[in-house]
Amino acid sequence: MKTAEIPHLLFALPASIWQRFTPKVAEGLVKDCRLEHVLMFITGADRVPPLGFGKPIKIAFYDQDGEKRRPSSSTCSLQLNLPRGEEDVSAFNELMVSALKESCGFGKV
């Protein structure tokens, strides 16, 4: 799947650390991570359905309470849950890639 096939869906999300992560993924600068992986992690789908998703993707933030926690998602509600307060881009990238790699991906990963 080409980047153009995933409309600005993943780039229009209002979180600065997310906005730093997705362009790097799109440019191939994040090892072992492609936009298809990110889309599947959030939605359970490896491509945008022909009629689009029935609702927009949302981002929620959670406090880490002193320990590092990986990002998570709810594919039914199209919600990405990101750690609040993570300002180190490389640390966030590691957490995100770890979450993507270790998710079951509905048997598609």
KAJOFEN-V9995 format. One record per backbone hydrogen bond with DSSP energy under -1.0 kcal/mol. CO is the residue of the C=O (numbers start at 1). NH is the residue of the N-H. E is the energy in kcal/mol with one decimal. If there is no record, write none. Layout:
# KAJOFEN-V9995
co=CO nh=NH e=E
co=CO nh=NH e=E
This chain:
# KAJOFEN-V9995
co=2 nh=5 e=-1.7
co=3 nh=6 e=-1.6
co=7 nh=9 e=-2.9
co=8 nh=12 e=-1.7
co=13 nh=15 e=-1.7
co=15 nh=19 e=-2.7
co=16 nh=20 e=-1.1
co=17 nh=21 e=-1.2
co=18 nh=22 e=-2.5
co=21 nh=25 e=-1.9
co=22 nh=26 e=-2.6
co=23 nh=27 e=-2.0
co=24 nh=29 e=-2.9
co=25 nh=28 e=-1.6
co=30 nh=33 e=-1.4
co=34 nh=38 e=-1.7
co=35 nh=39 e=-2.9
co=36 nh=40 e=-2.4
co=37 nh=41 e=-2.3
co=38 nh=42 e=-2.0
co=39 nh=43 e=-2.9
co=40 nh=44 e=-1.9
co=49 nh=52 e=-2.3
co=58 nh=80 e=-3.0
co=60 nh=82 e=-3.1
co=62 nh=84 e=-3.5
co=64 nh=67 e=-1.9
co=72 nh=81 e=-3.5
co=74 nh=79 e=-2.0
co=78 nh=58 e=-2.7
co=79 nh=74 e=-2.6
co=80 nh=60 e=-2.9
co=81 nh=72 e=-2.0
co=82 nh=62 e=-2.0
co=88 nh=92 e=-2.4
co=89 nh=93 e=-2.8
co=90 nh=94 e=-2.2
co=91 nh=95 e=-2.2
co=92 nh=96 e=-2.9
co=93 nh=97 e=-2.9
co=94 nh=98 e=-2.3
co=95 nh=99 e=-2.2
co=96 nh=100 e=-2.5
co=97 nh=101 e=-2.8
co=98 nh=102 e=-2.1
co=104 nh=107 e=-1.4
co=105 nh=108 e=-2.4
